[in-house]
Amino acid sequence: ADGYYYLGHVAQEVKSSRERFLIEFDKSRTLKGKVQLRMQETPLYDILHYEDARQQPLAPGDRVLAPWEAKAERFGPGTVLKIMENKEACLAPNRRGVIVNFWNGQTKEVSSDQALRI
């Protein structure tokens, strides 16, 4: 595991534990040039329900997981600095932009439906 969050789904519960699940990731990922497996055993506390989390209203100061890279494959932690109005955001009319300050010092605008409150 590289410490980032990725989109995926629960494939099955691990038989020997009620708090660990086998997760199948939506995309294969690479680490140091090697393709990683699409399946990973993951503890319950590291799993977020994407649809529920993205429906939560956001406000400045909220802690979120959001993509900071152009491909939007990896999610990392950050803090919401500002919620953009539709006319300010560079997004589709029914989406709001969110300015997020990420753990790595980068500040980016992401779509509000990609910023998951944690």
C-alpha positions as CSV (number, residue, x, y, z in Angstrom):
1,A,0.0,0.0,0.0
2,D,1.3,3.5,-0.9
3,G,-0.8,5.5,1.6
4,Y,-3.2,7.0,-1.0
5,Y,-6.9,6.2,-1.6
6,Y,-8.2,4.8,-4.8
7,L,-11.7,4.1,-6.2
8,G,-12.8,0.4,-6.0
9,H,-15.4,-1.8,-4.6
10,V,-15.8,-4.5,-1.9
11,A,-15.3,-7.9,-3.6
12,Q,-15.8,-10.0,-0.5
13,E,-15.4,-10.1,3.3
14,V,-12.3,-11.8,4.5
15,K,-13.4,-15.1,6.0
16,S,-11.3,-15.0,9.1
17,S,-12.2,-11.4,10.0
18,R,-15.4,-9.4,10.2
19,E,-13.4,-6.1,9.9
20,R,-11.3,-6.8,6.8
21,F,-12.4,-6.9,3.2
22,L,-11.0,-7.8,-0.2
23,I,-11.1,-4.6,-2.3
24,E,-11.0,-4.7,-6.1
25,F,-9.7,-1.4,-7.4
26,D,-11.1,0.2,-10.5
27,K,-7.7,0.6,-12.2
28,S,-4.4,-1.2,-11.9
29,R,-1.8,1.1,-10.4
30,T,2.0,1.2,-10.7
31,L,4.5,1.5,-7.9
32,K,8.1,2.1,-8.8
33,G,7.4,1.0,-12.3
34,K,5.7,-2.3,-11.4
35,V,2.0,-2.9,-11.9
36,Q,0.3,-3.6,-8.6
37,L,-2.5,-6.1,-8.1
38,R,-6.0,-4.9,-8.5
39,M,-7.1,-6.7,-5.3
40,Q,-6.0,-5.8,-1.8
41,E,-7.1,-6.9,1.7
42,T,-8.2,-3.7,3.5
43,P,-9.3,-3.0,7.0
44,L,-12.8,-1.6,7.5
45,Y,-11.4,1.7,8.9
46,D,-9.7,2.4,5.5
47,I,-12.9,2.1,3.5
48,L,-15.1,5.0,2.5
49,H,-18.5,4.7,0.9
50,Y,-17.9,7.0,-2.1
51,E,-21.6,7.8,-2.9
52,D,-22.4,8.6,0.7
53,A,-19.3,10.7,1.3
54,R,-19.7,12.8,-1.9
55,Q,-23.3,13.7,-0.9
56,Q,-22.1,15.4,2.3
57,P,-22.2,19.2,2.2
58,L,-18.8,20.8,2.3
59,A,-17.7,24.0,4.1
60,P,-14.4,25.8,4.5
61,G,-12.2,24.0,7.1
62,D,-13.6,20.5,6.3
63,R,-11.1,17.7,5.9
64,V,-11.5,15.8,2.7
65,L,-10.0,13.2,0.5
66,A,-9.7,14.4,-3.1
67,P,-7.7,13.9,-6.3
68,W,-4.9,16.4,-6.7
69,E,-3.4,15.0,-10.0
70,A,-4.7,15.6,-13.5
71,K,-5.6,11.9,-14.0
72,A,-7.7,12.0,-10.7
73,E,-6.8,8.4,-9.9
74,R,-5.3,8.9,-6.5
75,F,-7.0,10.6,-3.6
76,G,-5.1,12.4,-0.8
77,P,-6.0,14.3,2.3
78,G,-6.6,18.1,2.3
79,T,-8.6,20.9,3.8
80,V,-11.3,22.9,2.1
81,L,-10.3,26.5,1.8
82,K,-13.2,27.8,-0.3
83,I,-16.4,26.7,-2.0
84,M,-16.7,28.3,-5.4
85,E,-19.9,29.6,-6.8
86,N,-20.9,28.2,-10.2
87,K,-19.9,31.4,-12.0
88,E,-16.4,31.3,-10.4
89,A,-15.8,27.6,-11.0
90,C,-14.4,26.2,-14.2
91,L,-16.8,23.3,-14.1
92,A,-20.1,22.1,-15.5
93,P,-23.1,24.4,-14.5
94,N,-24.6,22.0,-11.9
95,R,-21.3,21.3,-10.1
96,R,-19.5,23.5,-7.6
97,G,-15.7,23.9,-7.4
98,V,-13.9,23.4,-4.2
99,I,-10.5,24.9,-3.4
100,V,-8.5,22.3,-1.4
101,N,-5.1,22.7,0.3
102,F,-3.5,19.3,0.1
103,W,-1.1,17.7,2.6
104,N,1.8,18.1,0.1
105,G,1.4,21.9,0.0
106,Q,-0.5,22.0,-3.4
107,T,-3.7,24.0,-3.6
108,K,-6.1,22.9,-6.4
109,E,-9.7,23.4,-7.5
110,V,-11.6,20.1,-7.7
111,S,-15.2,19.3,-8.4
112,S,-17.3,19.2,-5.2
113,D,-18.4,15.7,-6.2
114,Q,-14.8,14.4,-6.0
115,A,-14.0,15.9,-2.6
116,L,-15.1,13.4,0.0
117,R,-15.5,14.7,3.6
118,I,-13.7,12.6,6.2
